[in-house]
Amino acid sequence: MNWFWMLVGTYLAYAIALVALHPQFIYPFGADPFDNPDFRQEVVTDREVPIAMVQGDDPAAVLYFMGNGGSLAYFTYSLRAHQAADRTLAAMEYRGGGGVAGKPSEAGMKADALAAYDWLAGQHDGPIVVHGFSLGTGLAIHVAARREVAAIVLDAPYARLCALMTRAAWVPACYMPAVQKWDSLADVSALSAPVMIQHGDADQLIPIAQGEQLATAMRAVGLEVTFHTSENATHNNLAGQPDYRGRIDDFLAQLKGG
């Protein structure tokens, strides 16, 4: 039986190491700073949240949360979708990425996201839309569950990031203490705004089944959900698909009555 306890001990040591190291896998942030002359850089609220801001004439403002690339420099397709529609756009930058000082964590990023919303709401009188990509979909949902938003736009969302960790690492991440779980399903019952999801059917990083699971949970609580499958799109080229911008425009046109 010694071999059995050796295996148990090895697995426990492996699980403990993953708990210690998993933030490095969730936040593989890039160092490239966001340097776009269209945007002004703001550091807002007493939390000193970094925001890149561009003013538009459309009644709606968008609060954008990028993926875990960690630098807005990598998300120009999504940003341009809103700039082209002349929407006011506030994009939150993440601590630890893009030249921004600090250490990322789920709790800290969610607190920053709420602070960013509160700041934007003080600047903008019209409706606010939250838009998230990949990791940022958890922030968009977190904000929408706690603040008034007109619509929720999600690109390649997960239902529970910890479930993806479980599949990748063979540990019960959703039930382990000290694991940053990013459980979007937990916030679904508190949402009230219409939702649009775009997900690529060739996405191997966050499989489309995750987006479908999230949409099913949202519909089960009575939310209006529009789900678009982007054929042959992967995780990294979803926002570059020809129909990406038009779908967002059509969805948000509903805020103005069509």
N, C-alpha and C positions, 0 to 999 in steps of 0.2 A: 504493500500500500504506500510505500515511501514515494514511489513515482507519482501517485495521485496527488499527494500533498505538495510535491515539488511543482506539479503542473498548476495547482491552485495558487501556490505562492508566486509563481512566475506570472500568472494571469493578473493577480492582484497588483504586483509591482508594475506591470504594463498599464493597468487601469489608472494607478496613481500617477504614473508618468504622463499619461494622456491628460489627466485633469490639470496637471501643472503646465503642460505645453499647449493645450488646445487653443488658447487665445492667439498663438502665433499662426495657427491655421485659419482662424476666423478672420483675422485682421492682417492679411499680408499686404500692408499698405505700400503704395508707391511714393517716391520722394518728390516727383515732379510738381513744382508749384503751379497753381492756376494763374495764368498771366494773360487774361483776355481783356483788351482795352474797352470792350463793350460794357464790362462789369465794373462796379466799384466795390471795394473790399470794406466790409464792416466788421467790427467786433462788438457784439451786442449783449446787453443785460449784465447783471452782476456775475453771471457764469462765464462771461467773456467768450461767447460762442462766435466762431468765425463764419461769416456769411458773405457770399458773392451775390451781388444784387444788380439787376437791370430793370429799369422802369419801362412800362408799356402803357398803351392807351386802352387795351381791352379791359372790360369791367372786372374780369377775374384775375386774381394773383395766384401763382403756383409756388408752393413750398416743396422743393425738390430734395430728395435724399438719394445719393448715389450708391453704387455697390461697393464691395470691399476692395476695389482697386485703390481706394483711399486718396485719390486725387481727382478733382473735377476736370483736370486736363484730359482725362480718359473718357469723358462722358459728353463730348461735344454734340453728338447726334441727338441726344435727348434734350440738351439745352437749346439747340437750334430749333427743335420742334416747337418750343414755346416762344422763342424769339421771333420766328417767322410769323407767328400769329399775333405778335405785338402784345403778349401778356407780360405783366409784371412778374418777374421771376426772382425768387430768393433761393439760393442753393446752399445748403449747409455743408461746410467742410468738416472733416473728422480729425480729431486730435490724434496725432501720431502719423498722419499721412499728409502728403502734399506740402511738406515744409512747416506744418502746423505743430507746435510743441504740445506735449502731453501724451498720456497713455490711454488707449481706447478700452472701453468695457461696455457691456450691455447696459448696465444701470446708468453709467455716465452719458452714453450716447442718447439714451431715451430722455434723460433729464435735459440735455442740450436741445433735443428736438422740440420738446414742449416749450422751452425758453425761446427758441427760434420762432415758433408759431406765435407766441404771445407778443414778441417784438413786431413781427410782420402785421399782426392784427391791429397793432397800434399805429402802423404806418399806412394801412390800406383800408378803405371804407367798404370795398365791395367783397364779393364772395372769395373764399380761399379754397383752393384745390390742393390736396396733397398727392405727390407723385413719387413713387419709389421704384428703384431697380434693385433686384436681387437682395442683398443684405438690407438695403434701404427700404424694401417693402415692409419689413418689420417696424421700422420707424414711422412710416406713413400710417400704418394700421394703429400703432400705439397712439399717435397724435389724434387720429380720427376717432378713437374710442374715448378720448378725454377732452376734446375740444370740438367746436362747431365747424364742420367743413362742408363745402357744397358738393364735393365729389372726391372719389378716391381712384387714382390711376396706378396700376401695379404692373410692372414688367418682370416676368420670370420670378414670381413669388414662391416662397416655401410655405408649407403649413406649419411645420415645426422643424427648425434647423437642427435641433438635437436628434431628430429622427434620421436625418441625413448623416449626422456624426455616427449614429449607431450602425447604419448600413456600411459606412466606410471603415469604421474602426472595430466593430464587433464588441462594443461595450454598451451597456444600457444607459446612454448619455442622458436621456430624458428623466431618469430617476436617480442620477448621481448628484450628491451635494457638491457645491462649488463649481458646477458646470454652468456656463452661460448658455441658456437653453434657447432663447429666441423663439418662443412659442406664440406664433401669431393666432393660432386657434383659440387661445385663451382670451383674446380681445374681441372675437367676432360678435359675441352677444351684445356688446356695448356699441356697435356701429349702427349708424342710421342713414348714411349718405349712399347714393348709388355708386357702384363699383364697376370699373372696367379692368379686365385682365388681358394682357397679351403674353403669350408663351410660345416658344419655339418647339416644334415637335421633334427636333433633333438636339434638344438641350440635354447634354449628359451631366452637367454640373448640378443643376436643379431640374430633375426630370419633370415633364409636363404633368405627370400624375400628381405632383405636389400642388401645382396650381389648380388642377381639377378638384383635388381634395378640399382645398381652401374655398373654391367657388361653391362646392356642394354644401359645406358648412354655413356659408353666408346665405345661400338660398334657403336653407333649413330654418333660419331665424327671420326670414321674410325680406331679406335685402334684394334689391334690384341689381343683378349681376350680368354684365355683358362680357362674354368670354370669346376671345379671338385666338384661334390656333394659327400660328405663323408657320406655314409649311416650309420644311427644310431649314428653318432658322435654328442656329445654335445659341448658346448662352451669350456669347460675345458679339454676335452680329445681329441680334434681334432689333436693336434700335436703328440699324442701317437698312432694314428691309423697306422696299418701296411703299408699302401700305402703312408703315408705322405712324407717320405723322398724320395722315388723313384719318386714321381711326381715332386718334386723340382729338383732332379737330371736330369730327362728327359727334363724338361722345360729349365733349364740353359745349358744343353748340346747344345741347339740350338745356343748359343752364340759362340760356337766353330765349328759350321757347322755340328752338329749332332754327 
